[in-house]
Amino acid sequence: MQDWLVSQIDALVIKAVIIAVAVFVALAAQRVVTRLVNKIFEAAEVPNASIVINLLRIGIWSLAVLSVLKPVFGIDPTWVITALGVVSVAISLGLQDTISNIVSGLGLMLARVIRPGDHVTIGSTTGTVTDVTWRSTSLRTRGGDVDVIPNSVLNKTTLTHLADSNAGVCKVVFAVAPTTDLDAVVADIRATVEASVADDLDPRFQIGVNFTGMTAYGTEGQIVLHVADDVGFAGVQNRVVHELHGRAWLANALNS
């Protein structure tokens, strides 16, 4: 009886040692991997590395658990791995959209394709990137709407990075009556625009007045305005048209 008790105690001690070693190795591996991954992501200027770190932690502790199943609990890890494989396939099928978004988001971040503050056109939507996460990218339009675009969609859609000189451009089309002094029209337009909407314009760029053609009404032209990031186009265009309405040189005015 005493020998049996001693053997049982020895077996428990051995199992405890095996578990302790597995835990120690898992903690050490987790620490090393976490630091390494953080350094890699910092060097690549990729934010939100927590999801990758958490997945690696799950993998490390899963291996630790599998390593002690046979010597400690007498359970063959083969059937556990098989069962986990079946479960993971079922989960992946149910979460394929989420997984696709995460993989796409990782690719976008590592390649630094898009960052907060970028002025972009994605498909038919133009705006400023406000946030890039593992699952989606947020885009704020000039009208103030925020479009949340899944990364899997973004990865398959045409993406255009807009230069600062093009990001805030809005135009007001007009027509000048025949025989009008065009230089005087340009001076009048610029003075009027400066007085009415100067606070809403990007000070880095000048107000453009271009003449683009001639029609039966007279000479066609357009006012090119570089609007500040947080200002919508419609309000600026509306005020400019109101200020210029009724000018003697004006043959026709269109807001576009």
N, C-alpha and C positions, 0 to 999 in steps of 0.2 A: 504493500500500500504506500509505504514511504517512498519507494523507488518510483512508483507511478506518479506521485505528487511532485517529486523532484523533476521528473521528465516533463510534466505538464508546465511547471514553472519555467524550466529551461526553454520550452517551446514558446511560451508567452514572451519571454525575454528576447528570444531571437526575432519573433514577429515584431515586437516593439522597436527593436533596433532597425529592422528592415524599414518599418514605417518612418522612423526618425530620419534614417538616411535618405529615403525618398523625399520627405518633406524638405530636408536641408538642401538636397540637390535641386529640387524644384524652386525653392526660394532663391538660391544662388543663380540659377539659370534665368529666373524671372528678372532679377536685378540687373544682370549683365545685358540681357536682351532689351529691357526697357531703356537703359541708358544708350545702348547702341542705336535703337530705333529713333529715340529722341534726337540724337546727334545727326542722324541721317536726314530726318525731316526738317530740322533746323537749318542744316546746310542747304537743303533744297527749298527753303522758305515755304514749306507746306504747313498750314495751320491744322488744328484739330486732329492730332495724331493719336488721340485717345482710343478711337475705335480699333485701330490696328494693334495697339498695345493690348487692349482687352482681348482681342481675338488670339493673340500670341499667348497671353496668360492662360486662357482657356485651354489652348493646345498643350502648354507645358504641364498644367495640372492634370489634364486628361491622361497624358503619358505617365505621370507619376502614379495615378490611380491604377492604370493598367499594369504597371510594373509590380504592384504589390498584391494583385488579385490572386495569383497562383500561389506564391510562397506564404502569404498570410491567411487568405480565406479559402484557398483550395479551389478557386473558381478559374476555369479555363478562359483567358481573355479573348480567345478566338470568337466565341459566340457573342461576346459583348461587342466586339468590333463589327461583327456581321450585323447585329441588331442596330448598332449606331449608324452603320452604312445605310440600312433600309430607312431608318428614321430621317437621316440627313437628306436622302433623296426626296422623301416626301416633303420635308420642310423646304428644300430648295425649289421644288415645283410650286409650292404655295407662295413662296417669297421671291420668285424669279424676277419680278419687277424691282423689288427692293434691292436684291443682290446686283441686278444690272445697273441700278442707279449708283450704288456704292462703288462698284468697279469703275464705272464711267467717271465718277467724282474723283477717285484716286488718280486716274489717268490725267484728268484735267488739272489737278493740283500739282502732280509731279512734273508735268510738261509746262506748267505755269501758262496755260492757254488763256486764262481769264482771271482777273483779280478785282476785288472791290475798288470802285472808283473808275473803272474802265468805261468808256463810252462805246457802246456796241449796238449792232443791229443783229438780232437773232430771228431768222425767218422774216416775219413781217413786223416785228416789234423792235422799236428803237428806244434806248434809254441808258441809264447808268446802273452799273452793277453795284448792288448794295451788300450782297452777302453770297459767299460760296461755301456750301456745306458738302458733306459726303453724299447727300441724297438729292439736293436741288440747288439751283442758282436763282437768286432774287434779282429782279430787274425793275427799277423805278422809271416809269415813263414821264414825259414832260407834263402830262395831265395829272400826275400825282398817283396814278395807279401803280401797284406793285404786282408784277407777274412772277409767279413762282414756277420755274421751268425744271422738270425732272432732268437730272444729268444724263440719263440714257437718251432722252429726246435731244438735249443740247449736243450730245456727242454725234448725232446723226443729222444735225441741222446746220445750214450754212451760217457761219459766224463772221461778221465783219467788224474789225476794230476801226472806230472812227477817229480821225485826227481831231485835235482840239479845235482847229479852225472850221471843221465841218459839223462837229457835234451839236453846236447850238445855233446853227444857221436856220433862220426863218425868213421868208420873203413876202413882200407886198408888191403886187403887180399894178402898174398904172399905165396910162396913155396920155401923152402930151399933145395939145392942139397944134396943128400946123402953124408954121412961122414963129413959133415960140422960141425964145432964147434958151437953149438947153443948159448952158452954164448957169444962168440965173435960176433955172429950175433945180439944178443940183444943189446950189447954195441954199435955196429955200427949204428943200427937203431935209438937208442935213441939220440946218438950224432948228427946224420944227421937231425933228426926231430927238435931237439933243435936249430940247426943252421939255419934251413930253415923256420920254421913256429912258432917259440916260441912266437912271438908277437900276434899271432892269437889264442893262447890256453888259457884256464882258468888256472891261476897259482895255484888254489887250488888243482888241481889233477895232478897226475903223468902220464907220458906217459906209456901206457901199451903195452907189447909185449907178446902175448900168443900163445902157440903152441897147435893146436886143432886136429891134426890127421896126418896120413901118407898116401901117394898115390904113384903111380908109378913114379911121378915126384920127390918125396922126402917128406920132412916134411912140412905140412901145418901150417900156422900161420896167425895171424892178429894183426895189429897195432891198438890200441884203443886210440883215441884222444878225449880229452874234449875241444871242441871249444868254444870260447867266444860267448856271446849272440848275438852280432851284426855281426858275421862272418858266411858266408855260408860254407856248407860242401864241395861243389864241388871244390872250389878254393884250399882249404887246401889239399884235397885228390890228386888233380892234381899236386901240387908242390911236395908233398911227393913221389909220384910215379916217377916224373921226376928226383928227387934227387937220388932215389934208383935204377933207371934203369941201367942195365949193371953191377951191382955188381957181383963179382966172385962167391959169395955164392948163388946167386939167380937162382933158377930153373925156376920159373915162377912168374909173378906179375899180379894181377888182382885188379882193382879199383872197390870197391863196396860201 
